[in-house]
Amino acid sequence: MTATEPTTALGLAVTDVSLTLGDGEATVAALDHVSLSVEPGELVAVVGPSGSGKSSLLAVAGGLTTPDGGTVTVAGTDVAALSRRRRTRFRLEHIGFVFQSGNLLPALTAVDQLRLMTRIDGAATGRDPMQLLDEVGMADKAGRRPHQLSGGERQRVGIARALMARPSLLLVDEPTAALDRARSHDVVELLARETARARVATVMVTHDHDVLRHCDRVLEMVDGKLFGGTVTGAVQPR
Ligand SMILES: Nc1ncnc2c1ncn2[C@@H]1O[C@H](COP(=O)(O)OP(=O)(O)OP(=O)(O)O)[C@@H](O)[C@H]1O
């Protein structure tokens, strides 16, 4: 990180965001005045009990859900202010998603999962699929389909796929849920490395306290509120 870069403008800035879910008497404050900023190259973990609002935070940060109040800025753009169509386009170009199971398409080889991304977003700025697979240690298995890969290998391909469009923001939901301890460390270490290398702002939701030492900051959600700021890595809090 250079001292002169206006970094928060390029990463993620969630400011005073609230989100109420449900209707009638059964409403819940899924997000209660949440603020968070993540800089390019920073890996932030969000932990917290089930139902505390972690998935809601990812959905709002990724422009999938519009909050009732507050703003979400990704790479300097106010996501909620975009029309639905522009927001979809913006997501493809600027936001990468990684889910629990890797979410790969069963019929496609590893390299084709990545190639598909270039076709979907048609971006000239996309990365070279083989080079990216090499970066995540999967070049030798580029021709394999998901059922021929281990859980950890599928996650590696999922991470590489999410990085294809050179996103500004990477949102990762429980990447180690299906993995044993050793594989979990490998995958989160890889996330940390790629976050720094690609200069992407990464938010990872996890229940896995074992992998938190690979993260720059750990925040905790409780009842829709975000707490914390334990510094476990090199990046200092602002
Ligand atoms: N579509 C919905 N309608 C009503 N309430 C919802 C809806 N989706 C989620 N909620 C509620 O919003 C709150 C936050 O849910 P959220 O899924 O964000 O939690 P979470 O921390 O991701 O949980 P988990 O760790 O179990 O995935 C919970 O009380 C949940 O029951």
The ligand as an SDF file (V2000), in Angstrom:
LIG
                    3D

 31 33  0  0  0  0  0  0  0  0999 V2000
  -35.7060  -13.3800    3.8850 N   0  0  0  0  0  0  0  0  0  0  0  0
  -35.7480  -13.1550    5.2080 C   0  0  0  0  0  0  0  0  0  0  0  0
  -36.9010  -12.7810    5.8060 N   0  0  0  0  0  0  0  0  0  0  0  0
  -36.9420  -12.5400    7.1290 C   0  0  0  0  0  0  0  0  0  0  0  0
  -35.8760  -12.6270    7.9520 N   0  0  0  0  0  0  0  0  0  0  0  0
  -34.7010  -13.0140    7.4000 C   0  0  0  0  0  0  0  0  0  0  0  0
  -34.5710  -13.3100    6.0080 C   0  0  0  0  0  0  0  0  0  0  0  0
  -33.2860  -13.6710    5.7750 N   0  0  0  0  0  0  0  0  0  0  0  0
  -32.6430  -13.6220    6.9570 C   0  0  0  0  0  0  0  0  0  0  0  0
  -33.4830  -13.2320    7.9410 N   0  0  0  0  0  0  0  0  0  0  0  0
  -33.1470  -12.9980    9.3550 C   0  0  0  0  0  0  0  0  0  0  0  0
  -32.1740  -11.9530    9.3940 O   0  0  0  0  0  0  0  0  0  0  0  0
  -31.2060  -12.1980   10.4180 C   0  0  0  0  0  0  0  0  0  0  0  0
  -29.8030  -12.2180    9.8190 C   0  0  0  0  0  0  0  0  0  0  0  0
  -29.6880  -13.3300    8.9490 O   0  0  0  0  0  0  0  0  0  0  0  0
  -28.3280  -13.6780    8.1880 P   0  0  0  0  0  0  0  0  0  0  0  0
  -28.6230  -14.7720    7.2090 O   0  0  0  0  0  0  0  0  0  0  0  0
  -27.7420  -12.4340    7.6550 O   0  0  0  0  0  0  0  0  0  0  0  0
  -27.4260  -14.2480    9.3950 O   0  0  0  0  0  0  0  0  0  0  0  0
  -26.0160  -15.0360    9.3690 P   0  0  0  0  0  0  0  0  0  0  0  0
  -25.1840  -14.4030   10.4270 O   0  0  0  0  0  0  0  0  0  0  0  0
  -25.4860  -15.0480    7.9950 O   0  0  0  0  0  0  0  0  0  0  0  0
  -26.4290  -16.5090    9.8110 O   0  0  0  0  0  0  0  0  0  0  0  0
  -25.7120  -17.9290    9.4960 P   0  0  0  0  0  0  0  0  0  0  0  0
  -24.3800  -17.9070   10.2060 O   0  0  0  0  0  0  0  0  0  0  0  0
  -26.6670  -18.9120   10.1280 O   0  0  0  0  0  0  0  0  0  0  0  0
  -25.6220  -18.0710    8.0070 O   0  0  0  0  0  0  0  0  0  0  0  0
  -31.6200  -13.5200   11.0760 C   0  0  0  0  0  0  0  0  0  0  0  0
  -32.3800  -13.2120   12.2310 O   0  0  0  0  0  0  0  0  0  0  0  0
  -32.4950  -14.1810   10.0210 C   0  0  0  0  0  0  0  0  0  0  0  0
  -33.4510  -15.0240   10.6310 O   0  0  0  0  0  0  0  0  0  0  0  0
  1  2  1  0
  2  3  1  0
  2  7  2  0
  3  4  2  0
  4  5  1  0
  5  6  2  0
  6  7  1  0
  6 10  1  0
  7  8  1  0
  8  9  2  0
  9 10  1  0
 10 11  1  0
 11 12  1  0
 11 30  1  0
 12 13  1  0
 13 14  1  0
 13 28  1  0
 14 15  1  0
 15 16  1  0
 16 17  2  0
 16 18  1  0
 16 19  1  0
 19 20  1  0
 20 21  2  0
 20 22  1  0
 20 23  1  0
 23 24  1  0
 24 25  2  0
 24 26  1  0
 24 27  1  0
 28 29  1  0
 28 30  1  0
 30 31  1  0
M  END
$$$$
